[in-house]
Amino acid sequence: MITHTAPHASISTPQVTSHRGRFWIAGDVVESDFGPAQRGPLYVEWEVKDPATTRPALVLIHGGGGQGTDWLSTVDGRPGWAHHFVESGYPVYVVDRAGHGRSPYHPAVVGPMGPAFVYPAAQGLFVPQEKADVQTGWAWGREPGDPQFDQLVAGFGPLPDDLGYSQELDADRIAQLLDQIGPAILVTHSAGGPVGWVVADRRPELVRAIVSVEPMGPAFVEFPGIGKLDWGLTAAPVTYDPPLNSPEEVEKAAPESRRMPGVAGKDILILTGGASAFADFADEVVDFLNHGGAQATHAHLPDHGIFGNGHAVMQEQNSDQTIRPVLEWLEGR
């Protein structure tokens, strides 16, 4: 008799009784050289312990090049943040952004792909060698062939070449998701952060609050090979009041004049790790949002007694701890 053993069979994964399912936000039907095709469908999977819960839904939006699986489990096979949110009673919707993961990409209908996501890019973003001494949350190897690092990189693919178009596409599909499920709290990561700001601009009445983990920034930054946040914290246009009608007007405007109706009055949490370069500009992101009218705060994990985390705080060995400030913040809403 041959026994097949899963790579993580030795990991003790708790049994969960829940209701779950999956569906698609269909893409636009467009003409292609091959006939009518869908452009940019959005894959969604959902889970809830108690369908009668009164807790708000959470929509989990992954980062650039990643996919919804980033929230489902860790690189060493433990349950991910999505599991902990479900266990805490929240209805959870995990999406694959358009052109990522299980949301199909074809250049003929979505547009040109950006560069491949290569190991050096993953090393610089998630496990920089200069942070090795302080990034104790990443307890594994940092080179191609190291099992946990390979698990991290395996799920990453290219972004659409046009960053602004990619954010517009994501925001449109997630706005349609909110139209179906009703008001929700967005939980974003990294390059998914700007998508959250654009969704709030498109559906302000349906975004109850935002948790943004290590969001892309600061305002107006350009990421080589990816694109620039032309409109402040986004590459896609968002609404300002009084109106600012071009990226140039936004960048030249006084900070206090950049009011953003989409986030005005909304509770927003920015979460950063102690060994991440994204923490260096997080306060600038908070200031930009608060000038826009938001009620944004910064939770830096070391201030909560949680040390050694890089950019992928939901993947590292202490992920059961890194989620705690988020759960506490949600409880306080």
C-alpha positions in Angstrom: 0.0 0.0 0.0 1.4 3.4 -1.0 0.7 6.3 1.4 0.8 9.8 0.0 1.9 12.4 2.6 1.2 16.0 2.1 4.2 18.3 2.6 2.7 19.8 5.8 0.9 16.7 7.1 2.8 17.1 10.4 1.3 20.5 11.0 -1.7 20.3 13.4 -4.4 22.3 11.6 -7.6 22.9 13.7 -10.8 21.5 12.4 -13.3 24.3 11.5 -17.0 23.9 11.0 -18.2 26.6 8.7 -20.2 27.6 5.7 -18.1 28.4 2.6 -18.4 28.8 -1.2 -17.0 30.6 -4.2 -18.2 32.6 -7.1 -17.0 35.1 -9.8 -17.6 38.7 -10.4 -17.7 38.4 -14.2 -15.5 40.5 -16.4 -16.6 42.8 -19.2 -17.4 41.0 -22.5 -15.0 42.3 -25.1 -14.1 41.5 -28.6 -10.7 39.8 -29.2 -8.9 38.3 -32.2 -10.3 35.0 -31.0 -13.9 36.1 -30.5 -15.9 37.5 -27.5 -13.9 37.1 -24.2 -14.2 38.2 -20.6 -11.8 40.9 -19.4 -10.7 40.8 -15.8 -13.1 38.5 -13.9 -12.6 38.5 -10.1 -12.5 35.2 -8.2 -14.1 35.3 -4.7 -14.3 32.7 -2.0 -16.2 33.2 1.2 -16.4 31.5 4.6 -18.4 32.2 7.8 -19.0 30.2 11.0 -22.4 31.5 11.7 -24.5 32.9 8.9 -26.7 34.7 11.4 -23.7 36.8 12.7 -24.1 40.5 13.0 -20.4 41.1 12.5 -19.4 43.1 9.4 -18.0 41.2 6.5 -14.3 41.5 5.7 -13.0 41.6 2.1 -9.3 40.5 2.0 -7.3 42.1 -0.9 -3.8 40.7 -1.5 -0.8 42.6 -2.7 0.9 43.1 -6.1 1.6 39.9 -8.0 0.2 37.7 -5.2 -3.2 36.0 -4.8 -5.9 35.3 -2.3 -4.0 32.3 -1.1 -1.7 34.7 0.7 -4.4 35.0 3.4 -5.4 31.4 3.5 -2.2 29.7 4.9 1.4 30.5 5.8 4.5 29.4 4.0 5.1 26.7 6.6 1.5 25.4 6.3 -0.3 26.9 9.3 -3.8 28.5 9.0 -3.6 32.0 7.7 -5.2 35.2 8.7 -8.5 34.3 6.9 -8.9 31.4 9.3 -8.4 33.6 12.3 -10.9 36.1 11.1 -13.5 33.3 10.5 -12.8 31.9 13.9 -13.4 35.4 15.4 -16.9 35.4 13.8 -16.4 37.6 10.8 -17.8 36.7 7.3 -14.7 36.6 5.2 -14.4 37.2 1.4 -11.0 36.5 -0.1 -10.4 37.7 -3.7 -7.9 37.2 -6.4 -7.4 40.6 -8.0 -8.1 40.8 -11.7 -5.3 39.1 -13.6 -3.9 37.4 -10.5 -4.1 33.9 -9.2 -7.4 32.3 -10.2 -8.6 35.4 -12.0 -7.4 34.6 -15.5 -5.0 36.9 -17.4 -4.6 37.1 -21.1 -2.8 40.0 -22.7 -5.2 40.1 -25.6 -8.0 41.2 -23.3 -6.4 42.6 -20.1 -3.4 44.3 -21.7 0.4 43.8 -21.6 1.9 42.1 -18.6 4.6 43.7 -16.5 7.9 42.0 -15.7 8.0 38.5 -14.2 8.2 38.4 -10.4 11.7 37.1 -9.9 13.6 35.9 -6.8 15.8 39.0 -6.4 12.6 41.1 -6.3 11.1 38.8 -3.6 14.4 39.0 -1.6 14.5 42.8 -1.7 10.8 43.1 -0.8 10.2 40.3 1.7 13.6 39.1 3.1 16.3 41.7 2.5 19.7 40.4 3.6 20.5 43.6 5.4 17.5 43.0 7.7 18.4 39.4 8.4 19.5 40.1 12.0 16.4 41.9 13.0 13.8 40.1 10.9 13.3 37.2 13.3 9.7 36.7 12.1 11.2 35.1 9.0 12.8 32.0 10.5 13.7 30.3 7.3 16.1 30.5 4.3 16.3 33.4 1.9 17.6 31.8 -1.2 16.1 30.0 -4.2 15.6 26.4 -3.2 14.9 27.1 0.5 11.5 25.5 1.0 9.6 28.3 2.7 11.0 31.0 0.4 10.1 28.8 -2.6 6.5 28.6 -1.2 6.3 32.4 -0.9 7.6 33.0 -4.5 5.7 30.3 -6.2 2.4 32.1 -5.8 3.6 35.4 -7.4 3.0 36.5 -11.0 3.3 39.6 -13.1 1.1 42.7 -12.6 -0.6 44.3 -15.6 1.9 46.7 -17.1 -0.3 49.7 -16.5 -0.6 50.2 -12.7 -3.4 52.7 -12.9 -5.5 50.5 -15.2 -4.9 47.5 -12.9 -6.2 49.5 -9.9 -9.2 50.7 -11.8 -10.0 47.1 -12.9 -9.6 45.8 -9.3 -11.7 48.6 -7.8 -14.5 48.2 -10.3 -14.8 44.4 -9.6 -14.6 44.8 -5.9 -17.1 47.6 -6.0 -19.4 45.1 -7.8 -18.7 42.6 -5.0 -19.8 45.1 -2.4 -22.9 45.8 -4.4 -23.8 42.2 -3.9 -22.8 41.6 -0.3 -23.4 45.0 1.2 -21.2 47.2 3.4 -17.9 45.6 4.4 -14.5 46.3 5.9 -11.6 46.1 3.5 -8.3 44.4 4.6 -5.5 45.1 2.1 -1.9 44.3 1.8 1.0 46.1 0.0 0.0 47.0 -3.6 -3.5 46.1 -2.7 -3.5 49.1 -0.4 -4.2 51.6 -3.3 -7.0 49.4 -4.5 -8.7 49.9 -1.1 -8.5 53.7 -1.4 -10.0 53.5 -5.0 -12.8 51.2 -3.9 -13.6 53.7 -1.1 -13.7 56.4 -3.7 -16.1 54.4 -5.9 -18.4 53.0 -3.1 -17.9 55.3 0.0 -21.2 54.2 1.4 -20.3 50.5 1.2 -16.8 50.7 2.8 -17.2 50.7 6.5 -13.5 50.9 7.4 -10.1 49.9 6.1 -7.2 47.9 7.5 -4.2 48.4 5.3 -1.2 46.1 6.1 2.1 47.6 4.9 0.4 49.7 2.2 2.2 50.9 -0.9 3.5 54.4 -0.5 4.4 57.1 0.3 2.3 59.5 -1.8 3.6 60.2 -5.3 6.3 57.5 -5.1 7.5 55.7 -8.2 8.3 52.0 -8.1 10.7 51.1 -10.8 9.2 48.6 -13.2 5.8 48.9 -11.6 4.5 52.5 -11.9 3.9 55.7 -10.0 1.2 56.7 -7.5 0.3 59.7 -9.6 -2.9 60.7 -7.7 -1.3 60.7 -4.3 -1.8 57.2 -2.8 -3.1 55.7 -6.0 -2.1 55.4 -9.6 -5.8 55.4 -10.6 -7.8 58.7 -10.4 -9.7 59.4 -7.2 -12.0 62.3 -6.2 -10.8 65.4 -4.4 -13.0 68.1 -3.0 -12.4 70.9 -4.0 -11.7 69.2 -7.3 -8.2 68.4 -8.3 -8.4 67.3 -11.9 -4.9 66.0 -12.8 -2.0 64.3 -11.1 0.0 67.6 -11.4 -2.8 69.5 -9.5 -2.8 66.9 -6.8 0.9 67.0 -6.3 1.1 70.8 -6.2 -1.9 71.2 -3.9 -1.4 72.1 -0.2 -1.8 69.0 2.0 -4.8 70.4 3.8 -6.6 71.0 0.5 -6.5 67.4 -0.6 -9.8 66.3 0.9 -10.8 62.8 -0.3 -14.6 62.2 0.1 -14.1 58.5 -0.3 -12.2 58.1 2.9 -13.6 61.1 4.8 -14.8 60.1 8.3 -13.7 56.5 7.9 -11.7 54.6 10.5 -8.4 53.4 8.9 -5.7 51.3 10.5 -2.2 51.2 8.9 -0.2 48.1 10.2 3.5 47.8 9.8 6.3 45.4 10.9 9.3 46.3 12.9 11.8 45.0 10.3 10.1 46.4 7.2 11.1 49.4 5.1 7.4 50.2 4.7 7.2 51.3 8.3 9.6 54.2 7.4 6.9 56.0 5.5 3.7 54.7 7.2 3.2 58.0 9.1 3.3 59.9 5.9 0.5 57.7 4.5 -1.5 58.3 7.7 -1.0 62.1 7.4 -2.1 62.0 3.8 -5.3 60.1 4.7 -6.0 62.4 7.7 -5.6 65.5 5.6 -8.1 63.8 3.3 -10.6 63.6 6.2 -10.0 60.0 7.3 -9.5 58.9 10.9 -6.3 57.0 10.3 -4.0 55.6 12.9 -0.7 53.7 12.7 -0.2 50.4 14.5 3.5 49.5 14.5 3.9 45.9 15.7 6.9 46.6 18.1 4.7 49.1 19.9 2.4 46.1 20.6 5.2 43.9 21.8 5.5 42.0 18.5 9.0 42.1 17.0 10.9 41.0 14.0 8.4 41.2 11.2 9.1 42.2 7.5 6.7 42.9 4.7 4.7 39.7 4.7 3.5 39.9 8.3 0.7 37.4 7.6 3.2 34.7 6.4 5.9 34.8 9.0 6.3 32.4 11.9 4.5 34.7 14.4 1.5 35.4 12.2 -0.8 34.2 15.0 0.5 37.2 16.9 0.7 39.8 14.1 -3.0 39.6 13.6 -3.8 40.5 17.2 -3.6 44.3 16.9 -6.0 44.0 13.9 -8.5 41.9 15.8 -8.3 44.3 18.7 -8.9 47.3 16.5 -11.9 45.6 14.8 -13.3 44.8 18.2 -13.1 48.4 19.1 -15.0 49.7 16.0 
